[in-house]
């Protein structure tokens, strides 16, 4: 049985952010996107149950870190959404640190490209030292561009 997650958003336009796992970057991405954004938390409950998502026709953005374990969680989350009759407009893979993505994770994310658009967000060291997410216009240009690309994907969904 699915457990409902997040508050019931109204029928207003917007985007629903769902984490493939805890610590996926969902809340940070939600803070970077323009309102209305509904961050419903991780899809998987701590006990392994899939939580119910009520998108009300809004596009769903699934988030994940860029590790092997995160790629496995993203795959399970895509399946969990499908079991609810939902599709992710895109999977945003948030870099977990500087350096390249592990090869095995890259391969697993590549396999998910057949199920949804996979978009990568670069590591932002300033998020590790800041107590809040800076406004979009204060982020580096590369980050601004990556957020704009997510918005373009969502608008096409």
Secondary structure, 3 states (H helix, E strand, C coil): CCEECCCCCCCCCCEEEEECCCCCCHHHHHHHCCCCEEEEEECECCCCCEEECCCCCCEEEEEEECCHHHHHHHHHHHHHHHHCCCCEEEEEEECCCCCCCCHHHHHHHHHHCCCCEEEEECCCCHHHHCCCCCCHHHCCHHHHHHHHHHHHHHHHC
